[in-house]
Amino acid sequence: MLAFDTNLYRTSVSTCGMIGCKNNQLREIGGMNMIRCLKTSFRANKETIDRLFQCNQVSGEVWNRCLELAKEHHLKTGKWITKSELQKSTKGIYPIHSQSVQAVCHKYLFARDSANKARKAGHATKYPYKQKKHFNTKWANNGFKVFGNGKIELSMGIFEGKRQAPLVVWTKEIRVGQIKEIELIFDRQLMLSIAYENGQTAKEHAFENRAAIDVGEVHTIAAVAENGENIILTGRKIRSIHRLRNKKLAELQRKMSKCTKGSKQWKKYNQAKKYVLSKSERQLQDGLHKTTKQFVEWCVENEVKEVAFGDVDGVQRNTSRRKKKKVRRRTTNQKLSNWSFGKVYTYLTYKLEVEGMTIEKHDESYTTQQCPCCAKRRKVSSRLYKCPCGYSNHRDIHGAANFFAKTFYGEIRELDFSLKHTKYLRIA
């Protein structure tokens, strides 16, 4: 039997309705209730565990079939395969619930459309092409039954004219709102990700102030509010977790390279590698949640109604070592690849919306280089921005102030208010 451990974490469901999508956004049901996720392990007998692993294997086969069908359709017609055609071609041929098969198709379509959108924006993004041995299996709507004592029945649907026996798992009593989806995931063991309505609605305030965030790799958030308050939330702990993880992974990878793949020692190193990745991911998620929570509390304290977030999408591109022309150093590339600005925006989106605030991305080009007094541009390597005209300020607060002016005034210039003493916070 699997040991029980429940971890309630606050995240969101993407607009495509799939748990686990990378580009998660807050979704409201009927314009009222918010969606949250409960990640929990469960108890089940060995036969059920084996069947659950088989479910994820079958889902992987569905994903691979989606890739094949999409390629064949495009070669024949020169057009994309539609949602209805994809679902029709995968219906009734896999021994899992029909909604589980449809969920995989939807995830493929979402990944394809996201890649297409990125390519139109000028990014060299590849369409989905990688084959998968395993893929998360999802049950939605009528695909599951939840009982008050923690028992959950996961339907396997009808296959070859015969209804299959459901999968029965046991969790601790789940005291959440209406459950919308259940997804089978793997994090060092099989776990369930349960999406549910939390019954909360967005708060209403009469706030009037605006704020702008200069997102950074060293300091996760540097923000300026319209009342003159400004704050820096350091990301040095998150940075140290990234560096320690990379160091341990490199060490394990060197040891694995000296072993025969699949050997007993290789498997031990591989297991240790999974442990490092899982532990560091939890630490990083905890740090980002604490950071964004502190910022939201600061916004409430300063009566902020609207937040501008710097759009830095694309800064991590072209960091491959295989490029003939190296634009950056290897250490800089590693720092940029570890920068979790996407997660920061995701976490802030739903946390601010719960408090009745809004957040939007805006262009922040040249906000860290240009002087608001003389309009000259210069790059600085220290944490203090100094201009020959006499202007000086902390580099991140300087960037946030310029970003505020560019977003809300339409140009980089001096603010209509004076900045107060900077508040500096770090996560414990």
N, C-alpha and C positions, 0 to 999 in steps of 0.2 A: 504493500500500500504506500502511496505517496504521502509524505509529511504535509501538514497543512500550514500555510503561511499566507496571510492576507496583506496586501499592500495597496492602500487606497491612494491613487495619485490623480491629480487634476490635470486633465488634458482635454482635447477636443476631438470632434469627428469632422473629417473633411467634408467639403460641400458635395462630394460624390457619394457620401454616406458610407465610406469604408473606413474601418478602424485600421490604423497602422499606416496610412498614407503619409508620405514624407511632408507634403505641403499641407499640414493640417490647419484648419480654420474653424472658428466658432460657428456653430449652427444653432438656430432657434427652431423649435417645433411649434408651428402655428403662431410664431411671433412672440411666444411667451416663455416656455420652459427651456432651460439650457441643458446641453448634453454633457455628461461626465462619464468617465471610465473607471471601472473597478478591476484591477488586475489581481487575480487570485490563483493559488494552486488548488488542488483538489485531491480527493481519494477515489480510487477505483481499483478493481481487481486486474490481474495481469492480462487477461483476455481483452478487457476493455481498453487497457493501455495500448496493447498491440494494435487493436482496431483503430484507435485514435491516430497512431503513427501512420497507419495505412491510409487514413483519410487525408493527411497532409501529403502523402506520396501521390495519391490519386489527384489531389488538387494541383500538384506539380505537373502531372500528366495533362491536366486540363489547360494549364498555362502554356505548356509546350505545343499543344494542339492549336491553341489560339494563334501562336506565332506562325505555325505552318499554314493555317487557313488564311491568315492575313497576307502572307507572302504569296501563296498560290493565287488568291483573288486579285492581288495587285499586279502580278505578272500577266494574268489573263485579261483584265479589264483596264488596268492603269488607274484604278480608283481604290479608295479605302473600303474595306469590308464594313458593313453597317452593323449596328447593335443587334437588330432582329436576325440578320443573316448569321451572325456569329453564334447567337443563342440557339438558333434552329439547328445549326451544324453540330452542336455539342449536346443536344438534348437527348436524354434517355440512353446514353451509351456509357455512363460512368456510375459505379455503385455507391454514390453519395446523394444527398438530397439535391433536388433540382435547383433550389435557391442557392445552395453552396456552389454549384457549377456556374450559375448566373453571376454570383459575386466575383468569381475569378475572371469571368469575361468582362465585367464592369471595371475591374482593376486594370486589366490590359488596356481597355479603351481609354481609361483615365490617364494611364502612363503614356499612351500613344499621343493623345491630345495635348498633354503637357509638353512632350518633346516637340510636337509641331509648333506650339506656341513659342517655345524657347528658340527654335530655329528661325521663326519669323522675326524674333527680336534680335537676330544676328548672332546667336550663340551656336557653336559647333556641337550640338547635342545629337546623340544617336537615338534612333527609335528603339523600342524594346526588341531585343534579339537574343538575350542569353537564355539558354535552357536551364530548367530548375529541377532538382530531384525532389524538393519539398516545397510546399507553399501553404500559407495559413488557410485553414478552412473556416468558413463563416456560416452561422445559422441566423436567419432573420425571420421576422414575422411569425409564421406558424411552424417554424422549424425546430422549436424547443418548447419544453414545459418546465417551469420552475415551481417547486413546492416549498412550503413554509419551513420545513425541517432541513433545508439545504440541499435537497435532492434535485438534480437537474437531469432531464431526459433530452438527449440530442437526437432528433429524428434522422434516419438514414434514407427515408423516402422509399419509393417503389422502384425495383430493378428487375427487369425481365418478367414483369407481370406479378411479382411477389413483393409484399411489403416486408422490408428488412427489420430486424429487431433493433430498437433504439439503443443508443449508448447511454448508460446510466453512470453518472459521477456524483460525488458528494462533496459539498463545500460546507463551511460554517454558514449558519443562517445569514442570508443576504438581506439586509435591511436597507434597500434602496428604492428609488421610485420605479416607474414603469420601465421595464427592460426592453430595449429596442433591438439589440444585436448581441450575439455571443460569438467570439472568434477564438479559435484554438491557436495559440502561439507557443514558441519555444524560447525559453530563457534559462538555459542550463537544465531545464526540465519542462515538461508540458504544463502550460498554464492557460487559464481562461481570461480573456479580456472582455468585460461585460459593459456595454454602453447602455446608459439609462438616463431618464429625465430626472433632474434633481429637484424639480418643482420650484426653483428660484426664478425670479424675474429681475430684470435690470432695474437698478435704483434710479430715482429721479432727483436731480439736484438743480439748483439755480446758480451753478458755478459760471464764472465769466472769463477766467484767466486761460491763457494758452501757453503751451510749453513746447520745446523742441529738444530732441535727443540727438546727440552726436555719439553714435555707437562706435565702440573701439575694441581692439584686441587686448590691450593692457588694462584699460578701464572700460568695463563692459558698458556702462551708461554714464554719460556726462550730459546733464540737462539744465536748461535755463527756463524759468517761468516768467510770466509777464509782470509779476509783482516784484521782480528783482531777485527772488530766491534762486539759488543754483546748487546743484548737488553732483557729486562724483561717487559712483559705485564701482569699486575696484574689482577687477576680474583676475587678480593675481593668483588666488587659490584655484580657480578654474584652470588657469594657465599651467599651474604646477601639476595638477592632476593629469592634464594632457601630456606634459613632458615626462612624468613618471611612467604613464602608460606606454608611451612610445619607446622609452628606454627598456622597459621590461619585455615588450613585444619584440624588439630588436634582438635582445639577448636570447629569448626563446626561439626565435626564427633561426639564429645562428646555430643553436644546438640541434634544431630539427633538420637543418640542412646536412648535418653530419650523420644522421640516422637514415636507415632504410624506411621509405614511406610505408606506413601500415604496420611497422614493427611495434613491439610492446613499448619500447622506450619512446618512439615517435608519438604513440597514442597518449602517453603520459604528458609529454610536452604540449601536445595539442589540447589536452584537457586543461592544462594550466593556462594556456593561451585563452581559452574560452572563459575561464574564471576571471582573468585579468580584464578582459573586455567587458564582462557582465558587471563586475564590481565598479570599474571606472565609469561605466555608463550611468549607474545608479548615483555615484558621487557627483557626476557632472549635472545630472538632472536635478539633484537636490540643491546644488549651488545655484543653478539658473533660476529655480523656483524661489529660493530665498532672495536672490537679487531683484527679480521682477516684483516680488511681493513688497520689498522695501520701497521700490520706486512708486508702486501704486499707492502705498500709504502716504508717501510724500506728496503725490498728486492730490489726494483727498485733503491733506492738511493745508495745501496751498490753493484749494478750490479751482483745480484745473478742469476744463471742460473738453479741450481738444489738444491732442499730442501729435506732433510731426516727427516722423521717424526717418532717419537718413537711409536712402536707397543705395545700398552698396552691392547689389547683386552683380556678379561678374568679376568681383575683385579676386576671387579664388581661381579663376580660369588661367590657363597658360602657365601652370606651375609644374608641369611635368619635367622631369630630368632628361627626358628623351629629346626635348626641343634643342635644335642646333643653336639657336640664339637664346642664351640664358638672360632673361630680363632681370631676374632677381637671384639672390643667393639662396642656397639650399635651406639655410636656417629660416630665412624670411618666408620661403614657400611653405615650410612646415608650420610656421605660426599662422599663416593665412588659411591653410587647409584645416587647422584646428579651430578656427574662429566660428563660433556657433551663433552668428547674428540672426540666422533664420529662426532658430528656436526662441531666441529672445523676443523677436517680433510676434511669433505665434503665442507665446505665453502672455505677453502684454495685451494682445488683441482681446482675448476672452476675459482676462482679469480686469482690464479697464472697462470693458463693456458691461460687466456685472455691476460696476460702480457707476454706470451711467455716463461714461466718457467714450470718446472716439479716438482712433489712431489711424493715421494714413502715412504712406510712404511718399517722400518727395526727393527731388534731385538735390544732392548736397555738394556738387562739384565746386572745387576751389574754395570751399568755406574754411578749410584749415590753412590755406596758403595766403589768402588775401587779407590785407589790413583794412579794417573798417574805417580808418581815419584818412589815409592817403591813397587807398585802393591799389597799392603796389602788392605784388605777389612774391612770396619767398618761402622756401621750404626750410623747416627747422628740424634738427635731430634731437633736441633736448625737450623736456616736458614744459618749457617756458617759451612762449612765442614773444619775440622782441622785434620791433621794427625801428629802423633808423629815425623815423619821425617822432619817436618817443613813446609810442604805444607799447604796452606789454601786458600779458595775461597768461594764465595757465593754458597750455595748448588745447586741451580738450574743452575747457569752458569757452575759450576763444572760438573754437569750431562750432560749439553749440549756439553761441550768441550770433555768429554769422549765419548759421543755418536758420535760426529763428527769423533774422532779418530778411533773408532770401525767400523764405517760405511765406511769411505774413506781410512783409513790406514790398516784396517784389524785386529787391536788390540788396546787395551786401553793403550795409552802411551802419552807422552808429545806432544803438538802440534808443528808443524813446524813453527808456527808464534806466536807472543806474543799478548795477549789480551789487548785491550784498555779499557778506562773507560766505565763502564756499563751504558747504557742508560735505564732509568726506566720510563715507561709510564703507565698511568691508564686511564680507560674510564670515561668520564664525566657523 
